[in-house]
């Protein structure tokens, strides 16, 4: 399917669209203060937190009032945002350990991996249902009624699975929210005053970009 073929390319394009913002010097960093890793911490933490925040906003809506196509777009964008957050969290975790600073936790990284994997499952389930809706007539003519009837039966199974997994995911996100917020607050407390100012500036910039990303656009490009 075209959607499946473009999936990797879409996420890669999302990441490239933020490449210009990954420089710490865009947010007031100085080349003469600290290591390159420590200079990167504030904007990377901001990107991590803003992407996670926007992913949650996407998911906390009445998703099943949307069509299969719209849901798969929402799942895909949320997965891309969690992927960005995860990538930054892993980078911070590794670099901060070398700097002897605790600016990320391994448990948070494992949780983000789980969320991203569940979003991938939900995206595939919605994609399956969309595929069946789009190809039913042509497949009936080619394969016959028996095959299509089996597809329709399995479609109900996949729909129920999607609802169950979505409810599980939202429950997990709700249960984890206080811990996630506490973790973010704790790591921000370890920033210096100058670093915190850079974090806040970067967070506002990333949040503005992420919030404009459109799940209806297959390339996830911000609306102009």
C-alpha positions in Angstrom: 0.0 0.0 0.0 1.1 3.5 -0.7 0.7 4.5 2.9 2.9 1.7 4.1 5.6 2.5 1.5 5.7 6.2 2.5 5.7 5.6 6.3 9.4 5.6 6.8 10.0 8.4 4.4 7.4 10.6 6.2 9.0 10.2 9.6 12.5 10.8 8.1 11.1 14.0 6.6 9.7 15.1 9.9 13.1 14.6 11.5 14.8 16.6 8.8 12.4 19.5 9.2 13.7 20.0 12.7 17.4 19.6 11.9 17.8 23.3 11.6 16.5 23.7 15.1 18.8 21.2 16.8 21.7 23.7 17.0 22.0 24.9 20.6 23.4 28.2 19.4 20.0 29.1 17.9 18.7 29.4 21.4 21.5 31.6 22.8 24.2 29.0 23.6 27.8 30.1 23.8 30.6 28.1 22.2 32.9 29.1 25.1 30.8 27.6 28.0 31.0 23.9 28.8 31.2 20.9 26.5 29.2 20.6 23.3 27.0 18.0 25.0 26.2 20.3 27.9 25.4 23.1 25.5 22.9 20.9 23.7 21.0 19.8 26.8 18.5 22.7 27.1 17.2 22.6 23.5 17.2 18.8 23.4 15.2 18.6 26.6 12.8 21.2 25.2 12.4 19.2 22.0 11.8 16.0 24.0 9.2 17.6 26.3 7.4 19.6 23.6 7.1 16.5 21.3 5.7 14.4 24.1 3.2 17.1 25.1 1.9 17.4 21.6 1.6 13.7 21.1 -0.6 13.5 24.2 -2.8 16.3 22.9 -3.4 14.4 19.6 -4.4 11.3 21.4 -6.7 12.8 24.0 -9.6 13.4 21.7 -12.7 11.3 20.7 -10.7 9.3 18.1 -13.4 7.0 17.2 -15.5 9.9 15.8 -12.9 10.0 13.1 -12.7 7.9 10.0 -10.2 5.0 9.6 -8.0 7.3 7.4 -8.1 10.1 9.9 -7.2 7.8 12.8 -4.3 6.3 11.1 -3.0 9.8 10.4 -3.3 10.8 14.1 -1.6 7.6 15.2 1.2 8.1 12.7 1.8 11.7 13.7 1.7 10.8 17.4 4.1 8.0 16.8 6.5 10.4 14.9 6.3 12.9 17.8 7.0 10.2 20.4 9.9 9.0 18.2 11.4 12.5 18.2 10.9 12.7 22.0 12.5 9.2 22.4 15.5 10.1 20.2 16.2 13.2 22.2 15.8 11.3 25.5 18.3 8.7 24.5 20.8 11.4 23.4 20.4 13.3 26.6 20.7 10.1 28.7 24.0 9.0 27.1 25.6 12.5 27.0 24.4 13.5 30.5 26.0 10.3 32.0 29.3 11.3 30.6 28.8 14.8 32.1 27.8 13.2 35.5 24.4 14.8 35.3 21.0 13.0 35.7 18.9 14.8 33.0 17.1 11.7 31.8 16.0 8.3 33.3 16.3 4.9 31.7 12.8 4.1 32.8 11.4 7.1 30.9 13.1 5.8 27.8 11.6 2.3 28.1 8.2 3.8 28.7 8.5 5.9 25.5 9.5 2.8 23.5 6.4 1.0 24.7 4.2 4.0 23.8 5.7 4.2 20.4 5.3 0.5 19.8 1.6 0.6 20.8 1.0 3.6 18.5 2.5 1.6 15.7 0.1 -1.3 16.4 -2.9 1.1 16.4 -1.7 2.7 13.2 -1.5 -0.7 11.5 -5.0 -1.7 12.8 -6.5 1.5 11.4 -4.6 1.1 8.2 -6.0 -2.4 7.8 -9.6 -1.2 8.2 -9.0 1.6 5.7 -7.5 -0.8 3.2 -10.5 -3.1 3.4 -12.9 -0.1 2.9 -11.0 1.1 -0.1 -10.5 -2.2 -1.9 -13.7 -4.1 -1.2 -15.3 -3.7 -4.7 -12.2 -4.4 -6.7 -11.3 -7.4 -4.5 -14.8 -8.9 -4.8 -14.5 -8.9 -8.5 -11.1 -10.4 -8.5 -11.2 -12.9 -5.6 -14.9 -13.5 -5.1 -17.5 -13.0 -2.3 -16.0 -15.6 0.1 -12.7 -13.8 0.5 -14.4 -10.5 1.1 -16.8 -11.9 3.6 -13.8 -13.3 5.6 -12.3 -9.8 5.4 -15.5 -8.3 6.8 -15.5 -10.8 9.7 -11.9 -10.1 10.6 -12.5 -6.3 10.2 -14.7 -6.5 13.3 -12.0 -8.3 15.2 -9.4 -5.7 14.2 -11.8 -2.8 15.1 -12.4 -4.3 18.6 -8.6 -4.8 19.0 -8.0 -1.2 18.1 -10.5 0.1 20.6 -9.1 -2.1 23.4 -5.4 -1.2 22.7 -6.3 2.5 22.4 -8.1 2.4 25.8 -5.1 0.6 27.3 -2.7 3.2 25.9 -4.7 6.1 27.2 -5.0 4.5 30.6 -1.2 4.0 30.6 -0.6 7.6 29.6 -3.0 8.9 32.3 -1.5 6.7 35.0 2.1 7.8 34.0 1.3 11.5 33.7 2.2 12.5 37.2 5.5 10.5 37.1 6.4 12.0 33.7 5.7 15.6 34.8 7.7 15.0 38.0 10.6 13.6 36.0 10.6 16.6 33.7 10.4 19.0 36.6 13.2 17.3 38.4 15.5 17.3 35.4 14.8 21.0 34.8 15.8 21.8 38.4 19.3 20.6 37.5 19.7 23.3 34.8 21.4 26.5 35.6 19.6 29.8 35.3 21.1 30.4 31.8 20.3 26.9 30.7 16.7 27.2 32.0 16.2 30.4 30.0 17.4 28.6 26.9 15.1 25.7 27.6 12.0 27.9 27.9 12.8 29.7 24.7 13.4 26.5 22.8 10.3 24.8 24.3 8.1 27.6 23.1 9.7 27.5 19.6 9.3 23.7 19.3 5.8 23.7 20.7 4.7 26.2 18.1 6.0 24.1 15.3 4.7 20.7 16.6 1.2 22.1 17.2 1.0 23.1 13.6 1.8 19.7 12.3 -1.3 18.3 10.5 -2.1 14.6 10.7 -4.3 15.0 7.6 -1.2 15.9 5.6 0.7 12.7 4.7 4.0 14.5 5.0 3.1 16.0 8.5 4.1 19.4 7.3 3.0 22.4 9.4 0.1 24.4 8.1 1.1 27.8 6.8 
